Amino acid sequence: MNASSWFMGTRRTLRRGMMPLLALVGLLGVLLLAWQPAASALTPLHYDELEFSPLPDIELPAYERYTLPNGLVVYLLEDHELPLVSGTATFRTGSRFEPADKVGLANITGEAMRLGGTTRLDADALNQQLEQRAAAIETSIDTSDGSASFSSLTEDAAAVFALFADVVQRPAFADDKIDLLKQQTKGSIARRNDDPDSITSREFRKLVYGADSPYARIPEYATLAAISRDDIQGFYQASIRPERTILGVVGDFDSAQMKQWIAEYFGDWSPSGVGLDTTLPEVQQAKAGVFMVSQPQLTQSYIQLGHLGGLIDYPDHAALSVMNEVLNGFGGRLFNEVRSRQGLAYSVYAFWAPRYDYPGLFIGGGQTRSEATVPFIRSTLAEINRMRTQAITATELAQAQDSVLNSFVFNFQSADQILARLIRYEYYDYPQDFVFQFQDQVRQTTAAEVLAAAQDRLRPEQLVILVVGSPTEIQPSLDTLDPNTTVNAVDITIPQA
C-alpha cells in the first residue's frame, strides 16, 4: 500500500468514527434549542421589588497606637491579604502657616523634600533604589497638613522604610530641584487663566474668604521670587518634627519587627530650632453680592454661588449631610428640576462642605449656555430656598438617609482607608468613634431637623454669586437678577514680577 492509499483509508476510518459523535452533538443541540426556561425566570423585577440584605456594620480591625519618647505617635495595623506594606507620616503644618509674602513656600518645601534626595543619597541614587524595588516615596504639604508616604513589597519593606526615614529626616533640598519647582510654579501661574473651571473655583474662594486669606491666597511671581533655600530649610525644620508627626503603617508586616524598625530609624529623631506657630488664622466672610469675570470668548457660563460654611463637628452635621443628598445627585431636586425639567444646565449642584478645623463652604453652581445664565441662577436659588421653607418628604428623607449611609461604608473598604481615618481624627482632635456617632445621627435625623439646619446654615443675605462668561452673550444680563443688583467686575490679570 502506498502512502496515498494509506492516508485515504485512514481518513475514511476517522470519518466513520466521527459520525456517531457528530450525531450525538447534533441531538444535544436540538434538545438545548428546544428547552426554554420558565417565563417567570426571564421577567425582570421592578426596582421596587428588589430586596437587598442590610449593610454590615462598620467594624474597625485591631490596631495598635503608641508614642515614642520623642513625641512621635505611631499607629500599626496588620493586613496580610497582600504582600504589601505602606505607611504615611502626617505632619502638623500647612500652607496656612506660611508668611503672606512667601505664598508657595509650603508647597515647594513639601515637593522638594522628596525631589531633592537626601544628605545620604542624591536624587538620582534615591530614585534608582526605589525603582529597583518597584517602591514609591512621596511628600507634600497642603493647606492644613503635610505628609510623607511610602509603599513597597513585603520583601523590600525594611530597605524602603529606611529610605523613607531618610527622606523625612534628612532632605537635601538640592538647589537645582528647588529651581525646577520654582520654574514649574511660574508655569502654572502663567497658565492659571486658561481653564474657566479653575478661574471660577479660585475666584469664588477669594470672594468668600478674602484674597489675602490663607484659605484662598495663591502664589504670585513676587511671592515666589521671595522664597530662598534658607526659607525652605527653615519651614521644614519648624514643621517636620517628631512631636508634630503621626506615623501610620499598614500591611503585611509583623508588629514586633516593625516596632524595632521604627525605634531604630525614628527613635533618635530630634527637632531643631523653634517649632511652627500653628495658631489657626481667623476666618470670616469677605464679600457678598454678584460678581462677573469677563471671558468674551466663552459660549457658556461657569457659575458658583454660596457663602462661608462651617465645621464637621457641628451638631447638625448629619442633618446637613441628608440635605445634601436631597439637593444633589441623579434623583436630587436640582437635577430633576433645573437640569431635567427646565433644561437649564449641563451640570448643577449645591452642597454644604464643612472642614475639620476651619469653616468650609456652602457652594453651588454649574455650567449652562450663556443665554440661560440668569434663569439657571434663579432656579438654583429657588431650590435652595425651598430647602429653607418646606420640609422634605418622608420619601426624600428615607432615600437620602440610605444614600448617606450606603456611600459612607465605602470609606472603610480597606485597611489603609481605615487607618487614614483614625489618623485624621487624631490629627484634628476628633473622637475615635466619631464615625459611629455620625451614622447613628443620620439614622435618627428627621425632616424637621433637616429644615431647621437649612434655615440656620443657609443664609441668602451672605450669598456670593460668581459668573465666568461673556457679558454680551448673557441675556438677560446679570443685573436683572434683582432690582438692587450691582454686578461687580473681577479682575484676574496676573501681576508681573
C-alpha positions in Angstrom: 0.0 0.0 0.0 1.4 3.3 -1.0 1.3 6.4 1.3 -1.6 8.0 -0.6 -3.8 4.9 -0.2 -2.9 4.6 3.4 -3.8 8.3 4.0 -7.2 7.9 2.2 -8.1 4.8 4.2 -7.2 6.4 7.5 -9.3 9.4 6.6 -12.4 7.2 5.8 -11.9 5.3 9.1 -11.8 8.5 11.1 -14.8 9.9 9.3 -16.8 6.7 10.1 -15.7 7.0 13.8 -16.8 10.7 14.0 -20.3 10.0 12.7 -21.8 8.8 16.0 -20.1 11.6 17.9 -21.4 14.2 15.5 -24.9 12.7 15.7 -24.8 12.9 19.5 -23.7 16.6 19.4 -26.4 17.4 17.0 -29.0 15.8 19.2 -27.8 17.7 22.2 -28.0 20.9 20.2 -31.6 20.2 19.2 -32.5 19.5 22.9 -30.9 22.7 24.1 -32.7 24.8 21.5 -36.0 23.2 22.3 -35.6 23.8 26.1 -36.8 27.2 27.3 -36.6 28.4 30.9 -39.8 29.3 32.7 -41.2 32.7 31.6 -41.1 34.0 35.2 -37.4 33.5 35.4 -36.8 35.8 32.5 -39.2 38.6 33.7 -37.1 41.4 35.2 -38.3 42.7 38.6 -39.3 46.3 39.1 -36.8 48.1 41.2 -39.4 48.5 43.9 -39.5 44.6 44.2 -35.7 44.2 44.6 -34.6 43.2 48.1 -31.1 43.6 49.5 -29.6 42.4 52.7 -28.9 45.2 55.2 -25.4 46.8 55.1 -23.0 45.2 57.5 -21.9 47.4 60.5 -18.6 49.1 60.1 -16.0 47.3 62.3 -12.6 48.6 63.0 -9.9 45.9 62.8 -7.4 45.5 65.6 -4.7 48.2 65.6 -2.1 49.5 68.0 -1.3 53.0 68.9 1.7 54.1 71.0 4.0 57.1 71.4 7.8 57.3 71.2 9.8 59.2 73.9 10.4 62.0 71.3 6.7 62.5 70.9 6.2 60.6 67.6 2.7 59.0 67.6 2.6 55.6 65.9 -0.4 53.6 64.5 0.2 50.0 63.4 -2.5 47.9 61.5 -1.5 44.5 60.2 -3.2 43.3 57.0 -1.8 40.1 55.4 -4.2 39.9 52.5 -1.5 41.1 50.0 2.3 41.1 50.3 2.4 44.9 50.5 3.4 47.4 53.2 2.6 51.1 53.1 2.8 54.0 55.5 2.1 57.7 56.0 3.7 60.3 58.2 1.3 63.2 58.8 2.8 66.5 59.9 1.1 69.3 61.8 1.9 72.0 59.3 0.3 73.6 56.2 0.4 76.4 53.8 -2.0 78.4 56.0 1.0 78.9 58.3 3.4 80.3 55.7 4.3 84.0 55.6 1.9 86.1 53.5 4.8 87.5 51.4 6.1 84.0 50.6 3.0 82.2 49.4 4.1 79.0 47.8 6.8 78.2 50.4 4.9 75.3 52.0 4.1 73.6 48.7 7.7 73.9 47.4 9.1 72.6 50.7 6.8 69.6 50.6 7.8 68.8 47.0 11.5 69.4 47.5 11.7 67.0 50.4 11.4 64.1 48.1 12.6 65.6 44.8 16.0 66.8 46.0 17.1 63.5 47.5 18.7 63.3 51.0 22.0 64.2 52.5 23.0 60.5 52.2 21.5 59.8 48.8 21.2 62.3 45.9 18.0 62.4 43.9 19.2 60.0 41.2 20.5 57.4 43.6 17.3 57.6 45.6 15.2 57.2 42.5 17.3 54.2 41.4 17.0 52.5 44.8 13.2 52.8 44.7 12.8 51.8 41.0 14.8 48.6 41.6 12.2 47.6 44.2 9.1 48.9 42.4 8.6 51.1 45.5 7.5 54.7 46.0 8.1 57.5 48.4 6.1 60.8 48.1 6.0 64.0 50.1 3.7 67.1 50.1 2.4 70.0 52.2 -1.2 71.1 51.6 -3.4 73.8 53.2 -3.8 72.2 56.6 -1.3 69.4 56.8 1.8 67.8 55.4 2.5 64.2 54.6 5.2 61.7 53.5 4.2 58.2 52.3 5.9 55.0 51.2 4.7 51.8 49.6 6.7 48.6 48.9 6.6 44.8 48.6 6.8 43.0 51.9 10.2 41.6 51.0 11.6 45.1 50.4 9.9 46.7 53.4 13.0 47.0 55.6 15.0 48.7 52.9 12.2 51.1 51.7 11.3 52.0 55.3 15.0 53.0 55.9 14.8 55.2 52.7 11.5 56.7 53.9 13.0 57.7 57.3 16.0 59.2 55.5 13.7 61.4 53.3 11.7 62.5 56.3 14.6 63.4 58.5 17.4 64.4 56.1 16.2 66.0 52.9 19.0 67.7 50.9 16.9 70.4 49.3 19.1 70.4 46.3 19.4 73.9 44.6 18.7 72.5 41.1 15.5 70.8 42.3 14.3 74.0 44.0 14.9 75.9 40.8 13.0 73.3 38.9 10.0 73.6 41.3 10.0 77.3 41.0 10.0 77.2 37.2 7.1 74.8 37.3 5.2 77.1 39.7 5.9 80.0 37.4 4.4 78.0 34.5 1.3 77.2 36.5 0.9 81.0 37.3 1.2 81.9 33.6 -1.4 79.3 32.7 -3.9 79.8 35.6 -6.4 81.7 33.5 -6.6 79.1 30.7 -9.3 77.0 32.3 -12.7 78.6 33.1 -13.4 76.0 35.8 -10.2 76.8 37.6 -10.9 80.6 37.4 -14.4 80.1 38.8 -13.2 77.9 41.8 -10.2 80.1 42.6 -12.0 83.5 42.4 -15.1 82.2 44.3 -12.8 81.2 47.3 -11.2 84.7 47.1 -14.6 86.4 47.3 -15.8 84.3 50.2 -12.6 84.0 52.3 -10.8 87.1 51.1 -8.0 87.3 48.6 -5.4 87.5 51.4 -6.8 84.6 53.5 -4.6 81.6 53.9 -7.6 79.6 52.6 -7.8 81.5 49.3 -4.5 83.2 48.5 -2.3 81.9 45.7 1.3 82.1 44.7 2.4 85.1 42.6 5.6 85.8 40.8 6.6 88.2 43.6 6.0 85.8 46.4 7.8 83.0 44.5 10.8 85.2 44.0 11.0 86.0 47.7 11.4 82.3 48.6 15.1 81.2 49.3 16.6 77.9 50.1 17.0 79.1 53.7 13.3 79.8 53.9 12.6 76.3 52.7 15.0 74.8 55.2 13.6 76.9 58.0 10.0 76.0 57.2 10.9 72.3 57.1 12.7 72.5 60.5 9.7 74.3 62.0 7.2 71.9 60.5 8.6 68.4 60.2 9.3 67.4 63.8 8.7 64.2 65.8 6.3 65.8 68.3 4.3 67.1 65.3 4.1 63.8 63.5 1.7 60.9 63.4 3.1 57.8 61.7 0.8 55.1 60.4 1.9 51.8 58.9 -0.4 49.2 57.4 0.0 45.9 55.5 1.8 42.6 55.5 4.3 43.0 58.4 5.0 41.7 61.9 4.2 44.4 64.5 7.1 43.4 66.7 9.5 43.7 63.8 8.0 47.0 62.7 8.4 48.4 66.2 12.1 47.6 66.0 12.5 49.4 62.7 10.6 52.4 64.0 12.7 52.6 67.1 15.9 52.2 65.0 15.1 54.8 62.4 12.8 57.3 64.2 13.7 56.8 67.9 16.7 59.2 67.8 14.9 61.8 65.7 15.0 65.1 67.5 13.7 68.5 66.5 16.0 71.5 65.7 15.1 75.2 66.0 11.7 76.6 67.0 8.5 74.9 66.1 5.9 76.4 63.8 3.3 78.6 65.3 0.1 76.7 64.5 -2.4 79.2 65.8 -5.3 78.9 63.4 -5.9 82.0 61.3 -9.3 83.8 61.8 -11.9 83.2 59.2 -14.8 85.5 58.3 -16.7 86.0 55.1 -15.2 88.8 53.0 -17.8 89.7 50.4 -21.4 89.1 49.2 -23.2 90.1 46.0 -23.0 89.4 42.3 -19.6 89.2 40.5 -18.5 88.7 36.9 -15.3 87.5 35.3 -15.4 88.7 31.7 -14.4 86.0 29.2 -15.8 87.1 25.9 -14.6 84.0 24.0 -16.8 81.7 26.0 -20.1 80.4 24.7 -21.3 79.1 28.1 -21.3 80.4 31.6 -19.4 78.9 34.6 -21.3 79.7 37.8 -20.6 79.3 41.5 -22.7 80.6 44.3 -22.7 80.2 48.0 -21.2 81.6 51.2 -19.0 80.7 54.2 -19.8 77.3 55.7 -18.8 75.5 58.9 -17.2 72.6 60.7 -17.7 68.8 60.5 -18.3 68.6 64.3 -21.4 70.9 64.2 -24.3 69.2 66.0 -26.4 69.4 62.8 -23.7 67.9 60.6 -25.8 64.7 60.0 -28.9 66.7 59.0 -26.9 68.8 56.6 -25.4 65.7 55.0 -29.0 64.4 54.5 -29.9 67.8 53.0 -27.0 67.5 50.5 -28.4 64.2 49.2 -31.9 65.7 48.8 -30.4 68.5 46.7 -27.9 66.6 44.6 -27.4 63.5 42.5 -29.5 62.0 39.7 -32.5 61.8 41.9 -32.0 65.1 43.7 -34.1 68.2 43.4 -31.6 70.3 41.4 -31.0 67.6 38.8 -34.7 66.9 38.5 -35.9 70.5 38.3 -33.1 72.6 36.9 -31.5 70.1 34.5 -34.2 67.6 33.6 -37.4 69.5 33.7 -36.3 73.0 32.8 -33.3 72.0 30.7 -31.2 74.9 32.1 -27.9 73.1 32.9 -25.2 70.8 31.7 -24.3 70.3 35.4 -25.9 71.6 38.6 -25.1 71.1 42.3 -25.3 72.7 45.7 -24.0 71.3 49.0 -22.8 72.1 52.4 -19.0 71.3 52.5 -17.6 71.6 56.1 -14.0 71.2 57.2 -12.4 69.7 60.2 -10.9 72.8 61.9 -11.9 75.8 59.9 -15.1 76.9 58.2 -15.7 75.3 54.9 -18.2 76.5 52.2 -21.8 76.2 51.2 -21.3 76.0 47.5 -23.5 75.5 44.5 -23.3 76.2 40.8 -22.9 74.5 37.4 -22.5 75.2 33.7 -25.1 76.4 31.3 -25.4 78.1 27.9 -24.9 81.9 28.1 -28.5 82.9 27.4 -29.7 80.6 30.2 -27.4 82.0 32.9 -29.9 84.2 34.7 -32.8 81.6 34.6 -30.3 79.0 35.8 -29.2 81.1 38.8 -32.9 81.9 39.7 -33.9 78.3 39.5 -31.0 77.1 41.6 -31.6 79.7 44.2 -35.3 78.8 44.3 -34.4 75.1 45.1 -32.0 76.2 47.8 -34.7 78.5 49.3 -37.2 75.7 49.1 -34.9 73.7 51.4 -35.3 76.6 54.0 -39.1 77.0 53.7 -40.5 73.5 53.1 -39.8 70.3 55.0 -38.6 67.4 52.8 -41.0 64.5 52.2 -40.8 61.2 54.1 -39.7 59.5 50.8 -36.9 62.1 50.3 -35.7 61.6 53.9 -35.6 57.8 53.6 -33.8 57.9 50.3 -31.3 60.5 51.5 -30.5 58.6 54.7 -30.0 55.4 52.7 -27.7 57.2 50.3 -25.6 58.7 53.0 -25.2 55.5 54.9 -24.7 53.3 51.9 -21.9 55.6 50.4 -20.3 56.1 53.8 -19.3 52.4 54.2 -17.1 52.7 51.0 -14.7 54.8 53.1 -13.9 51.7 55.1 -13.3 49.2 52.3 -9.6 48.7 53.0 -7.2 48.7 56.0 -5.3 51.8 54.7 -8.6 53.7 54.4 -9.5 52.8 58.0 -6.0 53.8 59.3 -6.1 57.1 57.4 -9.4 58.0 59.1 -8.1 57.1 62.5 -5.1 59.3 62.0 -7.3 62.1 60.6 -9.5 62.0 63.7 -6.4 62.2 66.0 -4.9 65.0 63.9 -8.0 67.2 64.2 -8.7 66.1 67.8 -12.0 64.3 66.9 -13.2 61.3 69.0 -12.2 57.9 67.6 -15.8 56.8 67.5 -16.9 59.9 65.5 -17.9 57.7 62.6 -20.3 55.7 64.7 -21.8 58.8 66.2 -22.3 60.2 62.7 -24.0 57.0 61.5 -26.4 57.0 64.4 -27.2 60.7 63.9 -28.0 60.1 60.2 -30.4 57.2 61.1 -32.2 59.4 63.7 -32.4 62.5 61.5 -35.9 63.8 61.0 -37.4 66.1 58.3 -37.9 68.8 60.9 -34.2 68.7 61.8 -33.2 69.0 58.1 -35.5 72.0 57.8 -34.1 73.6 60.9 -30.5 73.0 59.8 -31.2 74.5 56.4 -32.8 77.6 58.0 -29.9 78.0 60.3 -27.0 77.4 58.0 -28.2 78.6 54.6 -28.0 82.4 54.5 -29.3 84.2 51.4 -28.1 87.6 52.6 -24.5 86.3 52.5 -24.6 84.8 49.0 -21.7 85.3 46.6 -22.8 84.7 43.0 -19.9 84.5 40.6 -20.2 84.1 36.8 -17.4 83.5 34.4 -18.6 84.1 30.9 -19.3 86.5 28.1 -21.2 89.6 29.3 -22.6 90.3 25.8 -23.9 86.8 25.4 -25.6 86.6 28.8 -29.1 87.8 28.0 -31.0 88.7 30.1 -28.0 90.4 31.9 -26.9 89.6 35.4 -28.3 93.0 36.7 -31.8 91.7 36.1 -31.5 89.1 38.9 -32.8 91.7 41.4 -33.7 95.4 41.2 -30.9 96.2 43.6 -28.3 94.1 41.9 -24.9 95.6 41.2 -22.6 93.4 39.1 -19.1 93.7 40.3 -16.3 93.1 37.8 -13.5 90.7 39.0 -10.0 91.4 37.6 -8.0 88.3 37.0 -4.9 90.0 35.5 -1.8 88.2 36.6 0.6 90.6 38.4 4.0 90.6 36.8 7.1 90.3 39.0 
